[in-house]
Amino acid sequence: MAKYRHVHTTFWDDGFVLDLTPEEKYFYLYLMTNNNTTQCGIYELPYRVIEMHTGYNRETVQKLLQRFFEYGKITYNELTKEIMLINWAKYNFINSPKVKKCIEKELFAVKHTPFVKSYVTSLEQLGYSLDTVSILLEVQDEQKELNPSNDNGSIPYQYPIDTPSKVCGEEKQKEKQKEKQKQTADSEIVSQSTVTEEQLIFLTKFYDENIQRASSYICECIERMASENNPALVYEAMKITALHQPNIPMQYTEQILANWRKSFIKNVEQLKAKEEREKKNRQQSSRYSYQKSNSRTEIVPEWFANRNDKDESSIPSAESNNNTIDFEAERQKVLEMLGK
């Protein structure tokens, strides 16, 4: 079957979509059109794949998924890494034999059974049905009733589905997720309370004058960065961005802040200390390389070192010349001969 997804033209006029931020609209379209989507709207989508496709970090991905979960648009299972688009069947179901067969095949591959039940229920409410999947779910329910688990911890039936432990594990996972969400919300409230209106105005003005025009989307990004990070660090990151002038300045600034978070830098003092350490390391490395270059000795051939000795020995000395030939005596002899 062709691998493409329909997006209705009225999507942009929908009341829910109109109230979304540009970032949320982009993410919502991604959930409906990415390469992992299926005809039934239930598919596996790990965090790492979302990060690779969208360019967001893990924290942003989790926040966006949580938002759409609260909006009632998706459900995400942490154990199986599967996502379900809740209203997918309402707008994308095609009541044809070929499409139904494709959907049944996809539903059989879904690991999280409650997603399948929810999808089949939504189809029944819309007046559609998938007989094969409905019969399969009924058989599974009957087997659970006929083979309940006992207090001794015996396996309920021969199929490799341990429903009680699975449900218990999911409940624990949900509790952990709720606690994590609560901690994240508390930390967001604390961080947001430290950002003043004057700081946002200052950051926005600096970005507008030194980097690029601050549109409404840019203002939202600046506000989000200032709430998630120390506003002074946001200003330092903007100064670096203004110095380098990259093609995508906002993403460049966010990446700088993300790198600082990985290094556990939470304020300007820690940033200055880190820069000072890096400066000292560079100086030490340059000094070491300079000393290493000066300590290099060149190998000189022996014949070159002894060249002067050979030259001196090859030239006869004055004493040796006097011992061998007495030029003055010879001259007198010649003069006497000429005088005679």
Secondary structure, 3 states (H helix, E strand, C coil): CCCCCCCCHHHHHCHHHHCCCHHHHHHHHHHHHCCCCCCCCEEECCHHHHHHHHCCCHHHHHHHHHHHHHCCCEEEECCCCEEEECCHHHHHCCCCHHHHHHHHHHHHHCCCHHHHHHHHHHHHHCCCCCHHHHHHHHHHHHHHHHCCCCCCCCCCCCCCCCHHHHHHHHHHHHHHHHHHHHHHHHHHHHHHHCCCHHHHHHHHHHHHHHCCCCCHHHHHHHHHHHHHCCHHHHHHHHHHHHHHCCCCHHHHHHHHHHHHHHCCCCCHHHHHHHHHHHHHHHHHHHHHHHHHHHCCCCCCCHHHHCHHHHHHHHCCCHHHHHHHCCHHHHHHHHHHHHHC
